[in-house]
Amino acid sequence: MTSQESAADELHVVDNADAARYELFLAGRRIGFVEYELGEGRILFPYIEVEPSMNGRGLGGYLTAWALGDCRRRGLRVSARCPFVAEYIVSHPEYHDIAENPATGR
């Protein structure tokens, strides 16, 4: 097992519905989250945050992909006010089918 695989095994995401956010944990410590506003058949992502000490490791993308995958499983249409999440949607065509506006992610 590579060190990259080992680190990935320690990552997990939890849907904290009470706080209306998906939370990213590394080795049991919350290192990021993406907030959401849930509506009738849709979800809006206004904000994402990853600990600054963890920047540049692809963790924001990991969290966003996990959240979008969960939205797909739940049959939700997606839009983003958060520039990071919007750009992620635009640059990943595999999520265009669930995006309200795939050209802008918003």
Backbone as a printed PyTorch tensor [residue, N CA C, xyz], in Angstrom:
tensor([[[  0.8370,  -1.1700,   0.0000],
         [  0.0000,   0.0000,   0.0000],
         [  0.8860,   1.2380,   0.0000]],

        [[  0.5510,   2.2020,  -0.8700],
         [  1.3370,   3.4270,  -0.9190],
         [  0.8890,   4.3740,   0.1860]],

        [[  1.7110,   5.3790,   0.4740],
         [  1.3250,   6.3520,   1.4950],
         [  0.0970,   7.1320,   1.0520]],

        [[ -0.0740,   7.3370,  -0.2710],
         [ -1.2460,   8.0350,  -0.7660],
         [ -2.5040,   7.1960,  -0.5130]],

        [[ -2.4350,   5.8890,  -0.7390],
         [ -3.5720,   5.0160,  -0.4550],
         [ -3.8760,   4.9940,   1.0300]],

        [[ -2.8630,   4.9690,   1.8470],
         [ -3.0610,   4.9570,   3.2890],
         [ -3.7630,   6.2250,   3.7440]],

        [[ -3.3470,   7.3790,   3.2160],
         [ -3.9830,   8.6420,   3.5800],
         [ -5.4380,   8.6520,   3.1290]],

        [[ -5.7190,   8.1350,   1.9310],
         [ -7.0830,   8.0980,   1.4370],
         [ -7.9590,   7.2220,   2.3240]],

        [[ -7.3950,   6.1430,   2.8610],
         [ -8.1550,   5.2700,   3.7440],
         [ -8.5600,   5.9890,   5.0240]],

        [[ -7.8020,   6.9750,   5.4420],
         [ -8.1060,   7.7070,   6.6640],
         [ -9.1180,   8.8210,   6.4330]],

        [[ -9.3820,   9.1790,   5.1900],
         [-10.3530,  10.2230,   4.8630],
         [-11.7600,   9.6540,   4.8910]],

        [[-12.6760,  10.4150,   5.4520],
         [-14.0800,  10.0630,   5.2930],
         [-14.9450,  11.3110,   5.4250]],

        [[-16.1230,  11.2350,   4.8300],
         [-17.0580,  12.3470,   4.8050],
         [-18.3290,  11.9240,   5.5130]],

        [[-18.8810,  12.8540,   6.2770],
         [-20.1210,  12.6260,   7.0060],
         [-21.1080,  13.7180,   6.6210]],

        [[-22.3500,  13.3430,   6.3650],
         [-23.4050,  14.3200,   6.1430],
         [-23.9520,  14.7040,   7.5140]],

        [[-23.5760,  15.8750,   8.0030],
         [-24.0710,  16.3820,   9.2780],
         [-25.3230,  17.2060,   8.9760]],

        [[-26.4590,  16.5320,   8.8770],
         [-27.7170,  17.1800,   8.4870],
         [-28.1280,  18.2500,   9.4840]],

        [[-27.8430,  18.0560,  10.7650],
         [-28.2020,  19.0610,  11.7670],
         [-27.4870,  20.3850,  11.5270]],

        [[-26.2660,  20.3360,  11.0340],
         [-25.4860,  21.5430,  10.7320],
         [-25.6000,  21.9410,   9.2590]],

        [[-26.3140,  21.1450,   8.4540],
         [-26.4820,  21.3720,   7.0180],
         [-25.1310,  21.5030,   6.3260]],

        [[-24.3090,  20.4720,   6.5190],
         [-23.0170,  20.4700,   5.8310],
         [-22.4440,  19.0560,   5.7880]],

        [[-21.6620,  18.8290,   4.7340],
         [-20.8650,  17.6180,   4.6370],
         [-19.5240,  17.9430,   5.2880]],

        [[-19.0610,  17.0600,   6.1570],
         [-17.8170,  17.3040,   6.8820],
         [-16.7690,  16.2710,   6.4820]],

        [[-15.5590,  16.7590,   6.2510],
         [-14.4310,  15.9190,   5.8500],
         [-13.5370,  15.6880,   7.0570]],

        [[-13.2550,  14.4150,   7.3270],
         [-12.4020,  14.0290,   8.4500],
         [-11.1550,  13.3150,   7.9410]],

        [[-10.0480,  13.5890,   8.5750],
         [ -8.7880,  12.9010,   8.3220],
         [ -8.2930,  12.3670,   9.6500]],

        [[ -8.1680,  11.0570,   9.7310],
         [ -7.7090,  10.4020,  10.9660],
         [ -8.5220,  10.8680,  12.1720]],

        [[ -9.8340,  11.0010,  11.9880],
         [-10.7210,  11.3440,  13.0900],
         [-10.8420,  12.8290,  13.3910]],

        [[-10.1420,  13.6730,  12.6750],
         [-10.1650,  15.1140,  12.9320],
         [-10.8510,  15.8210,  11.7630]],

        [[-11.8420,  16.6840,  12.0700],
         [-12.5130,  17.4140,  10.9980],
         [-11.5550,  18.4400,  10.4160]],

        [[-11.3470,  18.3460,   9.1030],
         [-10.4100,  19.2560,   8.4440],
         [-11.0900,  20.1190,   7.3870]],

        [[-12.3820,  19.8940,   7.1630],
         [-13.0810,  20.6990,   6.1820],
         [-14.5660,  20.4130,   6.1740]],

        [[-15.2760,  21.2720,   5.4590],
         [-16.7180,  21.0820,   5.3200],
         [-17.2080,  21.8640,   4.1070]],

        [[-18.3610,  21.4520,   3.6030],
         [-19.0760,  22.2000,   2.5770],
         [-20.5090,  22.3550,   3.0810]],

        [[-20.9230,  23.5990,   3.2150],
         [-22.2780,  23.8900,   3.6790],
         [-23.2670,  23.6790,   2.5430]],

        [[-24.5160,  23.3850,   2.9210],
         [-25.5510,  23.2600,   1.9030],
         [-26.8740,  23.8020,   2.4020]],

        [[-27.7100,  24.1690,   1.4230],
         [-29.0920,  24.5680,   1.6750],
         [-29.9550,  23.6190,   0.8700]],

        [[-30.7170,  22.8190,   1.5680],
         [-31.5320,  21.7900,   0.9310],
         [-32.9240,  22.3420,   0.6490]],

        [[-33.3900,  22.1440,  -0.5720],
         [-34.7300,  22.5550,  -0.9650],
         [-35.4680,  21.3770,  -1.5740]],

        [[-36.6180,  21.6490,  -2.1290],
         [-37.4390,  20.6170,  -2.7510],
         [-36.7480,  20.0990,  -4.0060]],

        [[-36.1170,  18.9340,  -3.9210],
         [-35.4770,  18.3100,  -5.0680],
         [-34.1830,  18.9660,  -5.5230]],

        [[-33.6490,  19.8790,  -4.7120],
         [-32.4210,  20.5600,  -5.1040],
         [-31.5740,  20.8700,  -3.8720]],

        [[-30.3100,  21.1840,  -4.1560],
         [-29.3790,  21.5410,  -3.0940],
         [-28.4850,  22.6620,  -3.6220]],

        [[-28.1870,  23.6020,  -2.7520],
         [-27.3230,  24.7250,  -3.0790],
         [-26.1130,  24.6650,  -2.1550]],

        [[-24.9270,  24.8340,  -2.7350],
         [-23.6900,  24.8550,  -1.9570],
         [-23.1730,  26.2960,  -1.8790]],

        [[-23.3410,  26.9570,  -0.7180],
         [-22.8890,  28.3430,  -0.6080],
         [-21.4200,  28.5150,  -0.2070]],

        [[-20.8210,  27.4990,   0.4300],
         [-19.5010,  27.7320,   1.0170],
         [-18.7770,  26.4120,   1.2670]],

        [[-17.4760,  26.4160,   1.0080],
         [-16.6220,  25.2660,   1.3430],
         [-15.3960,  25.8000,   2.0730]],

        [[-14.9020,  25.0030,   2.9900],
         [-13.6900,  25.3840,   3.7230],
         [-12.8680,  24.1440,   4.0300]],

        [[-11.5750,  24.2510,   3.7850],
         [-10.6140,  23.2220,   4.1680],
         [ -9.5350,  23.9300,   4.9720]],

        [[ -9.0860,  23.3000,   6.0520],
         [ -8.0380,  23.9030,   6.8740],
         [ -6.8900,  24.3860,   5.9930]],

        [[ -6.4390,  25.6150,   6.2060],
         [ -5.3480,  26.1470,   5.3890],
         [ -4.1010,  25.2640,   5.3720]],

        [[ -3.8210,  24.5850,   6.4610],
         [ -2.6340,  23.7170,   6.4960],
         [ -2.7760,  22.5140,   5.5720]],

        [[ -3.9910,  22.2650,   5.0870],
         [ -4.2560,  21.1210,   4.2100],
         [ -4.4080,  21.5340,   2.7480]],

        [[ -4.2770,  22.8230,   2.4500],
         [ -4.4360,  23.3050,   1.0740],
         [ -3.4220,  22.6610,   0.1410]],

        [[ -3.8350,  22.5140,  -1.1080],
         [ -2.9490,  21.9830,  -2.1370],
         [ -2.8680,  20.4720,  -2.1820]],

        [[ -3.6960,  19.7920,  -1.4420],
         [ -3.6690,  18.3210,  -1.4000],
         [ -4.8640,  17.6810,  -2.1000]],

        [[ -5.7070,  18.5000,  -2.7180],
         [ -6.8710,  17.9680,  -3.4230],
         [ -8.0350,  17.6210,  -2.5160]],

        [[ -7.9940,  18.0570,  -1.2800],
         [ -9.0380,  17.6740,  -0.3350],
         [-10.3610,  18.3900,  -0.6010]],

        [[-10.3040,  19.6330,  -1.0680],
         [-11.5250,  20.3290,  -1.4460],
         [-12.2280,  19.6150,  -2.5880]],

        [[-11.4520,  19.1380,  -3.5530],
         [-12.0120,  18.3710,  -4.6600],
         [-12.5870,  17.0400,  -4.2010]],

        [[-11.8840,  16.3880,  -3.2930],
         [-12.3570,  15.1170,  -2.7420],
         [-13.7090,  15.3100,  -2.0560]],

        [[-13.7950,  16.3370,  -1.2210],
         [-15.0310,  16.6250,  -0.4940],
         [-16.1570,  16.9920,  -1.4630]],

        [[-15.8510,  17.8260,  -2.4400],
         [-16.8660,  18.2360,  -3.4170],
         [-17.3670,  17.0370,  -4.2110]],

        [[-16.4720,  16.1950,  -4.6830],
         [-16.8740,  15.0110,  -5.4430],
         [-17.7470,  14.0850,  -4.6030]],

        [[-17.3970,  13.9180,  -3.3470],
         [-18.1900,  13.0580,  -2.4650],
         [-19.5920,  13.6390,  -2.2990]],

        [[-19.6670,  14.9550,  -2.0480],
         [-20.9660,  15.6100,  -1.8670],
         [-21.8150,  15.5110,  -3.1280]],

        [[-21.1990,  15.7510,  -4.2920],
         [-21.9490,  15.6630,  -5.5490],
         [-22.4180,  14.2370,  -5.8150]],

        [[-21.6020,  13.2620,  -5.4840],
         [-22.0170,  11.8710,  -5.6310],
         [-23.2080,  11.5370,  -4.7470]],

        [[-23.2010,  12.0710,  -3.5370],
         [-24.3260,  11.8600,  -2.6310],
         [-25.5910,  12.5230,  -3.1820]],

        [[-25.4250,  13.7090,  -3.7540],
         [-26.5710,  14.3980,  -4.3600],
         [-27.1530,  13.5780,  -5.5050]],

        [[-26.2810,  13.0060,  -6.3130],
         [-26.7450,  12.1560,  -7.4080],
         [-27.5350,  10.9710,  -6.8520]],

        [[-27.0000,  10.3080,  -5.8380],
         [-27.6940,   9.1500,  -5.2400],
         [-29.0660,   9.5440,  -4.6920]],

        [[-29.1710,  10.7810,  -4.2100],
         [-30.4250,  11.2680,  -3.6240],
         [-31.3600,  11.8910,  -4.6460]],

        [[-30.9180,  11.9870,  -5.9060],
         [-31.7510,  12.5430,  -6.9630],
         [-31.9300,  14.0490,  -6.8750]],

        [[-30.9310,  14.7590,  -6.3570],
         [-31.0300,  16.2070,  -6.1860],
         [-30.3700,  16.9560,  -7.3440]],

        [[-30.9750,  18.0550,  -7.7570],
         [-30.3570,  18.9890,  -8.6930],
         [-29.4250,  19.8790,  -7.8730]],

        [[-28.3120,  20.2770,  -8.4740],
         [-27.2560,  20.9710,  -7.7440],
         [-26.9710,  22.3390,  -8.3480]],

        [[-26.7650,  23.3110,  -7.4610],
         [-26.2070,  24.5950,  -7.8770],
         [-25.2630,  25.0650,  -6.7690]],

        [[-24.3880,  25.9950,  -7.1340],
         [-23.3760,  26.4390,  -6.1790],
         [-23.2430,  27.9450,  -6.1980]],

        [[-23.2290,  28.5390,  -5.0420],
         [-22.8740,  29.9380,  -4.8750],
         [-21.3760,  30.0330,  -4.5970]],

        [[-20.8260,  28.9690,  -4.0550],
         [-19.3980,  28.8890,  -3.7470],
         [-18.6060,  28.7910,  -5.0580]],

        [[-17.6700,  29.7070,  -5.3000],
         [-16.8950,  29.6580,  -6.5430],
         [-16.1220,  28.3490,  -6.7360]],

        [[-15.5710,  27.7880,  -5.6640],
         [-14.8090,  26.5410,  -5.7910],
         [-15.7130,  25.4140,  -6.2800]],

        [[-16.8670,  25.2520,  -5.6560],
         [-17.7830,  24.1690,  -6.0320],
         [-18.3230,  24.4070,  -7.4400]],

        [[-18.6590,  25.6550,  -7.7730],
         [-19.1600,  25.9700,  -9.1160],
         [-18.1210,  25.6110, -10.1730]],

        [[-16.8650,  25.9890,  -9.9450],
         [-15.8050,  25.6790, -10.9140],
         [-15.5760,  24.1680, -11.0060]],

        [[-15.7070,  23.4740,  -9.8890],
         [-15.5530,  22.0180,  -9.8980],
         [-16.6140,  21.3910, -10.8070]],

        [[-17.8440,  21.8600, -10.6840],
         [-18.9330,  21.3390, -11.5170],
         [-18.6460,  21.6200, -12.9900]],

        [[-18.2450,  22.8460, -13.2960],
         [-17.9620,  23.2280, -14.6820],
         [-16.8580,  22.3510, -15.2730]],

        [[-15.8190,  22.0990, -14.4990],
         [-14.6520,  21.3810, -15.0300],
         [-14.7520,  19.8620, -14.9310]],

        [[-15.8510,  19.3420, -14.4020],
         [-16.0440,  17.8910, -14.3040],
         [-17.3670,  17.5120, -14.9700]],

        [[-17.3200,  17.2090, -16.2620],
         [-18.5390,  16.9000, -17.0210],
         [-19.3650,  15.7600, -16.4410]],

        [[-18.7550,  14.9000, -15.6500],
         [-19.5070,  13.7840, -15.0710],
         [-20.5890,  14.2480, -14.0950]],

        [[-20.5730,  15.5410, -13.7210],
         [-21.6020,  16.0820, -12.8290],
         [-22.5640,  17.0200, -13.5420]],

        [[-22.3850,  17.2340, -14.8310],
         [-23.2520,  18.1420, -15.5640],
         [-24.7040,  17.6860, -15.5690]],

        [[-24.9340,  16.3800, -15.5080],
         [-26.3110,  15.8770, -15.5520],
         [-27.1170,  16.2350, -14.3100]],

        [[-26.4550,  16.5570, -13.2020],
         [-27.1990,  16.9240, -11.9870],
         [-27.1360,  18.4250, -11.7110]],

        [[-26.3700,  19.1650, -12.5060],
         [-26.2160,  20.6040, -12.2950],
         [-27.3810,  21.3710, -12.8960]],

        [[-27.8650,  22.3720, -12.1590],
         [-28.9240,  23.2180, -12.6990],
         [-28.4210,  24.0100, -13.8920]],

        [[-27.1610,  24.4520, -13.8640],
         [-26.5630,  25.1470, -14.9950],
         [-25.1240,  24.6430, -15.1490]],

        [[-24.9200,  23.6120, -15.9650],
         [-23.5790,  23.0190, -16.1010],
         [-22.5240,  23.9840, -16.6250]],

        [[-22.9350,  25.0120, -17.3730],
         [-21.9700,  25.9560, -17.9350],
         [-21.3460,  26.8580, -16.8730]],

        [[-22.0890,  27.1050, -15.7730],
         [-21.5760,  28.0000, -14.7320],
         [-21.4670,  27.3130, -13.3710]],

        [[-22.1180,  26.1620, -13.2120],
         [-22.1410,  25.4820, -11.9160],
         [-23.0770,  26.1550, -10.9330]],

        [[-23.7130,  27.2020, -11.3720],
         [-24.5920,  27.9760, -10.4720],
         [-26.0510,  27.7520, -10.7770]]])
